[in-house]
Amino acid sequence: NARAFDPALVVTDLDIDHLVGQLTRDDAPRNASFCFSGPSGTGKSALARHLAEVMGLPVIQKRASDLLSMFVGGSEKAIASAFSQAREEGAFLIFDEADSLLGNRTFAARSWEVSQVNEMLTWMESHPLPFVCTTNLADRLDPATRRRFTINAEIRPLGAPQLGIAFETFFRSKPPAGLFDLEGLTPGDMAAVSRRCDLLGERGVRAILDALRVEAYAKNNGGIRPGFRQSS
């Protein structure tokens, strides 16, 4: 089952409660824009949808694959259409995989790669409603994008305090000590393991921890926090 958005599981320097308070003021500006970067599963899109919900706005969510076209000019038309639709519907626009739409033009090999980024930047500059771009690869964004966003925020994997909260949230059980040795886990990892354990009928804490270890070990750093040893 889908779980309600929980800001306690979003690890970021952005003060989400303060931001929500500002966005829901009667005189709050509507042309706010955000870039949420960080690993897959950290909750970037969920945070974006939460902001739309508290602002009382419908959501239009687009993946880069929804907009990129093999035909010359097709991507630019799709980008323009997304922004136009958001204006017509008064919607909160979310672009996932934004690095594919706003790649660094310095490394562009084809003219359409430059025109595509230019199209995005032009619409971003003039769009009167809130929008969010999410990316797992912030270092690939064109440098000009940064000033187009009102707020740039990194969303990080779960730290030790959040791991305990997440374990209790997803598995309704006290977290085992070995959980806190693991690094790089995200709410998305927790949700995936929860679904897998539900399917297989594996609800024992040891089985859950073993499954989370598999997810953690798949991360680039091997999934173990520096200074920690594996424990049960």
Buried (B, 14 or more C-beta within 10 A) or exposed (E): EEEEBBBEBBBBEBEBEEBBEEBEEEEEEEEBBBBBBBBEBBBBBBBBBBBBBBBEBEBBBBBBEEBBBEEEEBBBEBBBEBBEEBEEBEBBBBBBBBBBBBBBBEEBEEEBBBBBBBBBBBBBEEBEBBBBBBBBEBEBBBEBBEEBBEEBBBBBBBEBEBBBBBBEBBBEEEBBEBBBBBBBBBBBBBBBBBEBBEEEEBEEBEBBBBBBBEBBEEBEEEBBBEEEEEEE
